[in-house]
Amino acid sequence: MKPEETLVHVSSLPVGEVLPAFEEEFGRSLTDLFSQMVRMGPYPKSITAPPGAICFLARDGVEKRLCVLSSGAKESPFFQEAEGHASTAAAGGDTYQVKVCELTHANALTLRKHIPFLRPRTAGLEKSIGLGDRLGLATPGHARAVAGTGVTPFFAQQSIREMERTHRTPDEVMDCASFGTLQEGFRAGFGSDADHLKQPEHIDYTAAAGFTMFTVDPGDHVDSDSDSDDDAALMKKYEGLPWSDLEISAADCRKLYVGRPMPGGIEAFGEKHLLRAAAKYGKAVAHTVKMYRHARTVMRRRPFELEMSVDETATPTTVYEHFYVAAELRRLGVRWVSLAPRFVGEFEKGVDYIGDIDYFRTEFEKHAAVMKALGPYKISVHSGSDKFAVYPVAAELADNLVHVKTAGTSYLEALRAISMIDPPLFREILAFAKERYPEDRATYHVSAEAERVPDPNDLKDADLPGLFEPDRIDAREVMHVTFGSVLTTKKPDGGWLFYDRFMAALRGDEEKYYGVLESHLGKHVAPFAD
C-alpha cells in the first residue's frame, strides 16, 4: 500500500477499530508525506489510525501540535471532535482534510475517547513501576525505559503534595501522559496513580481526571509512639480505638488474632503483637476503609484499584503489623492491589538504600510471606528511586508481585540533562536549591547538608554531571527536594525565576532528556524485566 492510499483505507474502518502500528519503513514514508502536508516534523512513532482518520504529533520549532487527517466524503467522528485549524492538503493527486490542533485538555479527551491505548488502565497483579513526571515532559523517555521489559508502567503518577508544589492539576498530569504515550507510540498500556491521598476530596479531585489507582496515605492516623509504649499505655490505646468504625469489639478482635498462626514459620500472633499493631495501625485501617468505600461510591462501575501506603512514617512496619493491617482490610471488605510498608533501613529520597541489606532481605522475606498468605496483592516499594540494592531482593522474593514507585529521580535526570545542555542555567538552579534546602527538606526523609554541596561556580562544565553520581548524596538530595521551589518561584516582576528557561532547555534538546531517562530508569526496571 502506498502512503497516500493509507488515508483512503482508514476511512473505511469500522467504528472503534484502531490500526496497529505501522512498520518502520512504511512509517518513514508516511512521515515524509505528512511533513509535506503539514509543514512540520512528525514524530514517526506517533502515527496512529483511529477510525476514519490518521493522527500524529508533529514538532513545530520547540512546540508540538496534534495533526489529524481525514479522507473520503464523510468526516470521521475523531476528525470532527478534534479542535483545531481546518484546511486541505494535497498528496498523490488527492485532496485531504487536515486539522492542526493545540495540545489542549479537550483534544486529550478526544484522543482518549477514540484511541484505547491512550486511556490508563488497571494493572492488577502485573509487576509494575510508577514513573512520576513532575514536568509533563518525561513520558517518551519513560516509555523507552520500559518497552519490551514486561513491566507495566504508570505514566500518570503524581501525589497531591507534588501537584500543589508544582501548581499542576490531575487533568494536566493525565493529559501529558496521554500526549507523551502517543508521541512514543507506546501501545502496551499504562496505569495512572493518584498518589498519597489523605482525604476523600482528594479521590473526588483525581477520579474526575480519569485516574485508575488511588494510593491511600493514612500516615496521619498511624501512632508510631506505640513502638515504645509500655503495656499500660498500649492497653489504653487499644481500648480507645474506634471499634464501631472497625466493626468489631475489642474482645472479639483479641479472639480473632491472639494465637493465630503466622505464615513462613513465623512465631504465632501473641497478645502483645496485637496490642502494639492495633494501637499503631488501628485508626489507619479505619481511615483506609473510609477512603476505599468513598472511592467505590465515586467510581461506581468504573474499574479502579487501591493501594495502601504507610511508608512515610517514623518507624518500620513489623511483620505482625503488616499481617494485622492486611487481615483487617480483608475482614472489612476492602479490595486492594498493593500495600507499601515502612521497611527497615532508610529509604531517603534520590539515593540508594541505607542500611544492612542482609537484614532487609530477612525482613522482606517475612513481608512477602504475609503478602502471599493474605493476598495475593503486590508489595509496593515507595521512595523507590535509585534503590538499586533493594531491587534484586524484591524481584526474587516477591515472585513478581511487586510495584516500585519513583518520581524524583526523573526530575533529577532533567537537571542532569540541563547540566549538559545549559551549564550556566544549571549553576543558577543549584545555587538556589542550596538556599532553599533548609526549608524545603521539612516534609522529606533526607539527611543531606547543603554546605557539603560544592559551590557550582567552582566546578567546570564537564564536572557538573558528576554531581548526579550515586555517591553524591548531598547534591542529589538537595536538588531532589527543592523541585517545587525551583519550578514555581517567581521574580519580583512576576515572571518565572527558572521555569521558562528550565522547560525551554529540555524542549530544545528533548532527546538529551529522553536519553538520560531511558538509561537511568532502565536500570530501575532491569531487575524485574522478563
N, C-alpha and C positions, 0 to 999 in steps of 0.2 A: 504494500500500500504506500503510495506517495504521501509525503507530509500533508499536502493540501487536501488529499482525499480523506484524511482523518477527520477534518472538520465536517465533511458531509456525512461520514459514517456515524459520528456521535449523535447527530440529530435524530437518528432512528432508534436509539437505545430506549428500552422500557424505563418507566419512572422508577427511580430508586437504585438503578444499576450504575456503578462506577467502574470504569475501565481499569484493569490492572496497570501497574507501572509500565511505561514503555521501555523497550530495550535501549541500552546506552547509545548505540549508533543511530537508531531511529530518533532517540531523544535529541541528539545533536542536530539532526536535520530539522526537527521541529523548532529547536532553539534558533537556528539560523533564519528560518521562515518567520518566526514570531518577532524576532528582533527587528526585522524589516517592517513588519506590520505596525508595531507599537513604538518603534524608535527608542527602545530601551533594551537593557541586557537581561533577558530572562534567566532565572535560576533553573537549570535543566532538570534537577530532581523534583522541582515543584510542579511540573506539568502534569495536570490531572484532568480526567474527563468525567465530570459529574454528568447526570442525564441531560443530553441535548446540548452540551456546551463543552468548552475547554477553558480551564483557568490555570493561571500560574502567577507566581510573584516575579517581579522584574525590578531591577535596580536602576534608579534614575539619579545619577550622582551618588550621594550618600543616602538618599531617600529611597523608600520602597513603595511599590504600587501593586495592587491586585488587578490583574488583567483578565477579562472574560471575553471569550469569542463564541459567537453563535452562527450557525449556518441554517439554511432552509427558510421556508416562508414563515414558519411559526417559531416565535421565540421560546426558548426553554424557560421553565419557572425559575431556574437558577439565574439565568441572564436577566430576567425581568426584575428579580428581587435585589440583585446586586446594585448598590448605589454608587453611581459614578458618571463620568462624562461619556456619552454615547457618540459614536461616529461609525464610519465604514472604512474598510481597508481592502485592498485588492491582493490576491495571491493566486497564482496559477490560472489567471484568466477569470477568476470568480471574485465576487464581492462579498465580504463578510461584515457582520455587525460586531463592533468592538466596544467594550466599556473599560475605561481606565479608572480605577477606584482607589480611594484612600484606605489605609488600614484602620478603619473605624470599628467601633463596637458593633454597629448594625451589620457591617459586612462580615465580621467574625461570626455573628449569629447565623447569617446566611450560609457561610461555609460549614458550620457545624450542623446545620439543618440538612444539608444536601450531601455532605461527604462524611461517611461514618467514621473513618479513621482519624478525623479531627475532633471527634467527641471523646471526652475522657470516659473511661470505663472502670468498673470494679476489677480488682486484680485477684481477689480471693486469696488462695494459699500459694499462688505463684511466688517464687523468690523475686524480690523486688528491691529497688533503690529509689529513694527520694532525692530529687535533684533540684533543690530550691534555686530560684533565679531572681535575685533582688533587683536586677536591672531590666529585665524583659528582653534581653539580647542573647541569652545563653542556650536556648533550646537546640539550635542546629549543632552546636558543639556537644551538648549532652546526647543528642541522638546518635552522633558518630561514636561516642564512647560506649554506648550500649548495643549498637547494631550487631546482630548475629551472635550475641552472647547468651541468649535465652533468659536474660534478666529483664523483668518488666520495669520500665522507668515510670516515675511520677514526675512529669514535666511541669505540671502546675502544682507547686507546693510553696506555700508561704504561711507563716504564722500571723496571727493578729498583731502581735508585737512588731514584727518586721514590716507589716503593711503600714502601721502607724508611723514607724520611724522613717520609712521611705516615701510616705504620702501616696501610697498606691491603694487601689481598690481590688476586691476579688474579681470584678469584671476584667480589669486590666491584666491581672495575673493570668486569668484564663485565656483572654484574647491573645496575649503574647505567646502563650504556649501553643495555641492553635496556628497562628501565623508561622511560628518557628517550625512546627511539625510539617506544615505544608511546604515550607521552603526546602526542607531536607528530604521531603517525600517519605517520611517515616510512617509505614503502614502497619506496623506490628501492634499498635495500640498502646495507650499510655493512661496512667492514673492521675488523679488530682487529689491533693491532700490539704484540707483546711486545718492547719497545724496549731497546736497548743490553744485550743478553745476552752475558755473558762466559764462562760455564761451562755444561757440558752439563746440570747440575742445574737451571739457570735455564729451560732448554727443558722439562724434565720438569714443573716447577712451573707454567708458563704454559700448556703444552699441555693439562694436566688441566682447566684452566678453559675450554678451547674456543678459545683464540687461533688465528688462521689465518695470521698472518705473524710470523716471527721475525727480528728485526734483530740480526745478529751484530756485536758490537763487539770486534774483535781488537786494539784500540789498545794493550793491554799488550804485544803482540808486535811492534809497529812500532818500528823503530830509526831515530828521527829524526836521530840524530847522524850517520847516513850521509850526510846532505846536505853536511856539511863535512869528511868524512873524505878523506884523501889516497889515492892509488892503492894503496899497500901495505895500508892499513887496510881499504879496500874489498875487495881481493882476499882478505885473511884472513877477513873476514866471509862473503864469497861461498863460499869453500871450506868454511867451517864450518856451512853451512846444513844443516837436517835433510833430506838428499836422499832418504832412504828414505821419509819421510813425503810428500815431494813426488813420489815415484815417477818420478824421473828422475835422471840423473847430472849432475854439474857440466859435464862436457864436452858432453853431449847438449843441455843447456839452452843453452849457447853456440851450438851449431849451429842450434837452433830459433829464436833471436832475433837474433843478430848479422847485420846486413844485411837484416833483414826489412822489407818496405815498410810505411809508415805511411799511414793514410787522410788525406784532406783536404789533400794537398800538403805534409804534414809530412816533414821530413828522415828518412831511413831509420834504423831502430834500430841504434845503434852499440854497441860493447863497453862503453864507459863508461856508456851508458844502462842496459845490462843489469846491470852490477855494482852500480850505485847503486840501481836499482829492486829487484833481488833482495835486496841487503843490507838495504834498508829494509823491504821488504814480504814477503820470502820466508816468514818464520816466521808472519806474519799470514795468509798464504794457507793454510799448513798447518793453522793453528788453525781457520780458516773451514771448510775441508774436513771436519775432525773434527766440527765443530758441525753442518754440513749432514747428514752421514751419521748422526749421532745423531738429528737431527730426523726424518729419513726412517724410522729404526727406531721411534721413539716414535709417530709419526703413522700408521704402517702404511698403510692405504688411505685415510685421511682427507686431503683436499686441503689443501695449505699452500703458502706462498711464503716465500722467503728474501730478506732484504736484507743487504748487507754495508756497514758504516759505518766509515770511518776519519777522520771529520770532527773528532773531538776529539783531534787530535794536534798536535804543536808546529809542524810545517812543512807547506806546501802540497803537494798531490799533483800531480806534473808529468804531462803528457800521456803520457810514456813509462811512468811508474809506473802510471798508470791502465791503459794498454794491457797491461802485464805482468800486473797483477792479474787483469784480465778474461780475458786469454788463458789464464792458468794455471788459473783456476776452470773455464773451459770444457774445457781439456785433462783436468782431473781429474774431470769428470763432474758438476760442481755445476750445478744449475739455480737461477738466481736471478732475481728480478724487478726489483731496483733496487740501485744502488750509490751510496753517498754519499762522494765525495772530500772532502778538505780543500781548499777553494778558496782562491785568492789573496784578499788583503784580510782584514778582520776581521769575523767573524760573532758578535759579542758578544750576550749574552742580552738580549732585550726591546727592542733598539734597531735602527735601520736599519743597512744595510751601511756599513762604514767603509773607505774605500779609493778607488782610481781605478776608476770604473765602466767606463771605456773599456778599461782593461787587463783587468778582469774579463770583459768581453764577448769580448775576443780569446781569452782562455784558455778560457772556457766553450765557445766555438765549437769549439775543439780537442777538448775532452772530449766534446762532442756528436758529433763525427765518429767518435771511438773507439767510443762507445756504439752508433752506428748500424752501424759495421763489424763489431763483435763481438757484437752483440745479435741481436734487439732486447731491450733492457731499459730501465728508466727511470733517469734521473739523479735522485738524491734530494738535496734541499736541506735539510740539517739546521740546527738553530738558526734555523729559517725564520721565526720570529715577527718581524713588523714589518720585514722586509727588502724594503721597497716599491721600492727602487731596482733590486733584483735580479729581481723577478717578471717585468717585461716582457721582459727579456733571455732568461730561462729559457723563457718561454712561446713566444717567437719561434724560438729556436734549437733547442729540444728537440723541436719538432713534436709537442707533447702527450705526449711520453714523459718525464713529469716527475712527481715526488712531492715535495710540500712538507710539512715536519714542523714543527708548532707545539705548544706545551704551556703554557709560562709566561705567554704573553700572555692566556690565558683566566683565569689566576689574577689577573693584573694588572687585568683587566676586573672581576673580582669585587671587588677592592679599590676600583676606581673607583666601582662601584655602592654599596659601603659608605660611601665618602666623601660620597655624596649622601643615603643613607638614614639613616646614623648617624654624623655627623661626630665626636662625642666618641670613639666606639669607634675610628674610623679614626686619630685623633690618637694614641691609645694604641699602636696597631699600628705606626704609622710610627716613633714614638719607640723602641719595642722593636727594630724592624728596624734602625735606625741602630746600636744597641748590638750586635746580633748579627752585623752585616755583616762585620766583620774576620775572624771565624772562618768564617762560612758561605760566604764567597767562595772558599775554598781550592780547591774542586773545580770552579770555573766560570771560563770565559774572560770576564772583565769588567774594566773599567778605572775604574769609578766610585769616588768617595771619599765616605764617609759625611759628613764635615764640610762638604761642599758642598751637602748636602741641608738645606733650611730647617728650623728648629725648628717643628714642627707647631703649637705654641701661638702662634706669631707670625702665623699665617695665619687669615684669615677663612673661614667656612664656604664661602662662594661661591668661594674661591680654591683649595680642596682638589682638585677635579677637574682643575685646571690642572697638577698635578704629573704627570699622565699624558700630557701632550702630547709629541709625538715629540722635541722638543728638550730635554726634561728628563731627560737621560741618567742623571745621578747618581741621581735619585729613582727612576726606573724600574728601574735595575739593583739598587739597594739593596733595593727591595721584591721584585723578581723572585727573587733567590737566597736570601732568608730565609724562603721559604714553609714549609719543614719546621719551622723553629723556631716560627714563628707558629702553625702548626696543631697542634703536638704538645707544646709546653711546658706543664707543669702548675704550679699554685700549691703552696705548702708544705702545704696541707691536702689535696692530692691532686686537687683539681678542675682543670679546664682553665683556663689563663690567658686564652685567646681563643676556642678552638674553638667552644664552645657559643654564645657571643654572635655570632661570625662567621657561623655557619650559620643562626642564628635571624634575623639581619638579612636574609640573602639569601632565606630561605624566606618571611619575612614580606612581602617585596616582590619576588617572583621575576620578575615582568615587567620590573622595572628591570634585573635581571641579564641576562635574555634579550635585552632591547632593546640593551644596550651590546655584548653578544656578537654579535648579528646585524649591527650596524653595523660593528663593528671587524673581525670575521673576514670579513665580506662584502668588505672592502677587500683582504683577502688572496686571496680566491677570484676576484674580478672579472677580473684579467688572464688567467685560464685558462678563463673561462666560455665556453660555446658562443655 
